[in-house]
């Protein structure tokens, strides 16, 4: 984790600009996705006047991996599939 330094960002101060980086203008390299994380939140109004907020966090890898307790995990299978409902 990077510590946040209090105060304005250096590039937002008057007269300060980020330095030009020519390497950022080169042709885009090819990319191969290796991981997908999806986070979804849904809100529901209940008939009793309360609310339910449901959240799902799902991680998938695009390569075979080894789970610590569950053993082999095939590509595309969830590594995490966590669901939470708060009322």
N, C-alpha and C positions, 0 to 999 in steps of 0.2 A: 504494500500500500504506500502511496506517495503522500507525504505530509502536505497539507495546504498551508501556504504562507499567507497570513492575513494581509489585507489591503488590496488595492486594484491590481489587475494583471498588468505586467510590464507593457504588453502590446496595446493596452487600452489608454495608456497615459498620453497626453498631448505631445505631439512631435516624435512619438516612438512608433516604429513599424517593425513587423517581423522581417527578418532577413530573408532575401530571396534564395531559394534552394533549387539550383538547376536540376538536381537529381529527381525532383518531384515532377518534372516535365517530360521525362522519358516515357517511352511506350509502356503501357500497362503490362506487367508480367502475367503469365497464365496463372490461374488459381484452381485449386482443388479443395472443395469443401470437405472438412473432416468432422465437423461437429455442428449440431443444430440444437439450440435452446429456444423453447417456446414458453412464453409466460402469458397466461390469459386470465383476465378478471371479468366476471359477470355479476351484475347487480339484479336482484329480484325483489319486488314488493310482495309481501305476503298478505294473505287474507286477514291475518290478525293485526295488521298495521305495522308490523316490524319489517326489517329488511334482512335479506341474506346476501352476503357477498361471497361468491365462490371463486377460488383461485386454483389454477393448475400450473405446475411447473414440470416441464417434460424435457429431458435431455436425450438425444440420440447421437451415436457416433456412426460414421460412415465406414468404419473398419472394425474388424473383430477385436474384442478386448476381453480382459479377464477381470471379473468382479471379485472383490475380496472374499465375500461370503457365498455368493451364488454361482461362482464358476464362470465359464465362457459366456460372453454376450455377443450375439451375432450382429453384423452391421444392420442398422435400421431398427433394432429392438431398443426399447427405452432403457437407458442406464438409470434414470430417475423418472418417476411418474408420481409426483406428489400432489395431493389434492387437499384443500382446506376450505371449510365453510364457516364463516363468522356471522352470527345473528346479532 
